[in-house]
Amino acid sequence: MSMRLEPRTRPEARPQTVLASKILQLNSLELERAIAQELAENPALELVEGGRCQVCGALFSGDRCPLCARGDDRYLDRSWEGLEEGSGEAWDPISQASSPSSLADYLLMQMGPRLRPQELAVANYLVESLDDHGLLSIDLEELARLAGSSLEQMERLLSILQEQEPIGIGARSVKECLLIQIRYLEEQGRSQPWVREIIERHWENLGRGRFEEIAEVLGITTEEVEEALGFIRDNLNPYPAQAYHSSDRSPYIRPDVIIQAHEGGFIIEIPEEERYRFRVNPLYQELLAKRATKEEEREHLREYMARARLFISSFEQRWKTLRRIMTTLIEEQREFLERGVRHLKPLTRAELAQSLGLHESTISRAMAQKYAQIPQGQIVPLADFFDASLPAKDLIKTLISQEEKPLSDGQIAKELTRRGLPLARRTVAKYREALGILPANLRRPGRKARDGEDK
């Protein structure tokens, strides 16, 4: 038996496929940046009757910005000079400029004055590595390796990050987060005795409600321990990212897909499909048709025109793919859209890909970092359509909001099982933490209990 090596040709991805995949993955803000960059670099590409909205700053085609047309009527067709006389309203266009679009942008803006030029990329990698709570869960040495940085540089950047607002950002644990906030309050002269020491040395006992043990070690009364716990509840936030998202700085999330109820079914609207209409610049076509044009120039024109056509076809492919995926996804999750999150059907991207005859990676790219406005008016991540934990999380949040006294994770697990959602206590704790809710020993009694006390 002999073995022969035979050459095999690997299928190469066509430029259109590569670009279409890249464009499919972009969310609405990234899409706008990509369009602006391509329009700036390729004179053969034109946005038909396009411009930039003087109100919201969005690129659009046609006579009216479709984003503002869905908003406040006072802003329809408004231009810099187009204010109505005698309206008494002084409109400042600068006030319409958007604030940093994400927490990462806000943090980098604060860190900027203290960063060296070569540190900007590493700092960006650092802030993008924070989890949804604003904590850094990845090992710093591993993060430095991934970012192509030294550990010393990463430690310096983390130190700078932890000095920014919201206070406690960039901590590597809830305990460190609270200690950062205590240090800030101490500098402001607003701390209380024993709080730092209780968090620093007795964190586990505090979480388990072992106030007598803490009091005995510190030589204080249990009442003083409870006062310290009350100060922690009232003044410290274990999840600092919430302080950003709950403030006025929180950006408006622009939906990539709008789902509306219509005659017993649903219709899909893709705002960007309305906003952007492209064409190849007619002047380039005329120049290419002229025989007097030199061959070198004609080749230059062909390259730009081919690039423009590739860009246009990739965008058309984006809309077709996204619409096709959303049509099937809506059919699968009809009860979720009609009756709410408790009726979300377990569904994976692989199952959806199989039903559509697409690759799973195509589904993942189409869903990545995108949002849908559902019929109830909420704007939710498209990833929520695949998150089987949402029904349980919603019920956990409801149970805790209605509790007369703080429920333990075990008690919540029993109640979920009684209601047809059997979960282990550890899973309940995991979901509770994902919701940014403290354990029972660190929560205040619920509204019902406080109402009873007031009476």
C-alpha positions, 0 to 999 in steps of 0.5 A, spaced: 500 500 500 502 506 497 501 513 500 501 519 495 500 526 497 495 530 492 494 537 492 487 540 494 485 546 493 481 550 498 475 554 497 477 561 497 471 566 500 469 571 494 470 579 496 463 580 496 462 574 501 467 577 506 464 584 505 457 582 506 459 578 512 463 584 515 457 589 514 452 584 517 455 584 523 455 591 524 450 594 529 447 601 527 452 606 530 458 602 527 454 601 520 453 609 520 461 610 521 462 604 516 458 608 511 461 615 512 468 612 511 466 609 505 463 615 502 469 619 504 474 614 501 470 612 494 468 618 490 464 613 486 459 611 491 454 616 492 448 617 498 442 618 493 439 625 495 443 624 502 445 628 507 446 629 515 440 630 519 441 637 523 437 634 529 439 627 530 446 627 526 444 621 523 446 620 515 439 619 511 437 619 504 431 622 501 427 629 504 426 627 511 430 623 516 426 617 518 429 617 525 426 624 527 420 622 523 418 617 528 420 622 534 417 629 537 414 633 531 417 639 534 423 637 530 420 634 523 424 638 518 428 643 522 434 646 520 439 650 522 435 657 520 428 653 520 426 655 527 419 658 527 418 665 528 415 667 535 416 660 537 419 663 543 424 657 543 431 658 543 434 651 540 441 650 541 444 645 536 450 644 540 445 641 545 443 636 540 450 633 540 450 626 543 454 624 549 459 618 549 455 613 546 457 607 551 460 607 558 467 605 555 467 611 551 465 615 557 471 612 561 476 613 555 474 620 555 475 621 562 482 617 562 484 621 556 488 627 559 493 622 563 494 617 557 500 617 553 499 616 546 501 609 545 497 607 551 490 609 548 489 602 544 491 598 551 486 603 555 481 601 550 482 594 551 482 594 558 475 598 558 472 594 553 474 588 558 469 590 563 463 586 565 456 588 565 456 590 572 463 595 571 467 589 574 474 586 571 473 579 572 479 577 567 486 576 570 490 582 569 496 578 567 492 575 562 489 581 560 496 584 559 498 578 554 492 579 550 492 586 549 500 586 547 502 590 554 506 589 560 503 587 566 506 594 569 503 598 564 496 594 565 497 596 572 498 603 571 492 603 567 487 600 571 489 604 577 487 610 573 481 607 571 479 606 578 480 613 579 474 615 574 467 615 575 462 612 576 466 610 583 468 603 584 469 602 576 474 597 574 474 593 581 476 586 580 471 584 585 465 586 589 469 587 595 474 591 592 469 595 589 466 597 595 473 599 598 474 603 592 468 607 594 469 607 602 476 610 600 473 616 596 468 617 602 473 617 607 477 623 602 470 626 603 469 626 610 463 622 609 465 615 612 463 611 618 467 608 624 468 600 622 465 600 615 472 599 612 474 594 617 468 590 616 468 590 609 476 588 609 476 583 614 469 580 615 466 580 608 464 573 608 461 573 615 457 580 613 454 576 607 452 570 611 449 575 617 454 573 622 453 580 626 455 577 633 461 574 630 463 580 627 462 584 633 466 580 638 472 580 634 472 588 633 469 589 640 463 592 638 456 591 639 451 588 634 447 594 633 454 598 631 455 592 626 448 593 623 449 601 623 455 599 618 451 595 614 445 600 613 451 605 611 453 600 606 446 599 603 445 606 603 451 609 600 455 604 596 454 600 590 457 593 588 455 594 581 458 601 579 456 600 571 449 601 574 450 608 576 452 610 569 446 607 565 441 609 570 443 617 569 442 622 564 448 620 560 445 613 558 445 613 551 439 612 547 439 605 543 437 605 536 433 599 534 436 595 528 429 592 527 422 594 529 417 589 530 410 591 530 403 588 531 399 588 525 392 584 523 393 578 528 401 578 525 407 582 525 411 586 520 418 588 520 421 594 519 429 595 518 430 603 519 437 603 516 434 600 509 429 606 509 435 611 511 440 609 506 439 609 498 446 608 494 448 609 487 454 609 483 456 616 481 454 618 474 460 622 472 464 616 473 460 612 468 460 618 463 468 619 464 469 611 463 465 611 457 469 617 453 474 614 449 479 620 450 480 618 457 487 615 458 487 607 459 491 608 466 485 613 468 480 608 466 483 603 470 482 607 476 475 609 475 473 601 474 476 600 481 472 605 484 466 603 481 467 596 482 468 597 489 462 602 490 458 596 486 461 591 491 459 596 497 452 597 495 450 589 493 453 587 500 448 592 503 443 589 500 445 582 502 445 585 509 437 587 509 435 581 505 439 576 510 436 580 516 429 580 514 429 573 512 432 571 519 427 576 523 421 573 519 423 566 522 425 568 529 418 572 530 414 565 528 418 561 533 417 566 538 410 569 537 408 567 544 414 572 547 412 577 542 404 577 544 404 575 551 411 577 554 418 574 557 415 569 561 413 565 554 420 565 551 421 559 547 428 555 548 431 556 542 438 556 540 442 559 534 444 553 531 436 551 531 434 557 527 440 556 522 438 549 521 431 551 519 433 557 515 439 553 511 444 558 513 451 557 517 450 558 525 456 563 524 451 567 519 446 567 525 451 570 530 453 575 526 446 578 524 444 578 531 451 581 534 450 587 538 443 589 535 437 591 538 429 590 536 423 594 538 418 589 540 410 591 540 410 593 547 415 599 545 421 596 549 428 596 545 431 589 547 437 586 544 436 581 539 440 576 543 434 576 548 430 571 543 435 566 545 436 567 552 432 561 555 434 564 562 430 570 561 423 567 564 426 565 570 430 572 571 424 576 570 420 571 575 426 572 580 426 580 579 418 580 581 419 575 587 424 580 590 420 586 588 414 583 592 418 580 598 415 582 605 422 580 607 428 578 604 428 571 601 434 567 600 436 564 594 433 557 597 427 560 598 426 563 591 428 556 588 423 553 592 418 558 589 420 557 582 419 550 582 412 551 585 411 555 579 414 550 574 421 553 573 425 548 577 432 551 578 438 549 583 439 554 589 446 556 585 443 557 579 438 562 582 444 566 585 447 566 579 441 569 575 440 574 581 447 576 581 446 577 573 440 582 575 445 586 579 441 584 586 444 583 592 444 577 597 438 577 602 442 579 608 445 585 604 438 587 601 433 592 605 426 589 606 421 590 601 416 595 600 410 591 603 414 590 610 416 598 610 409 599 609 407 595 614 412 599 619 409 605 617 403 604 619 
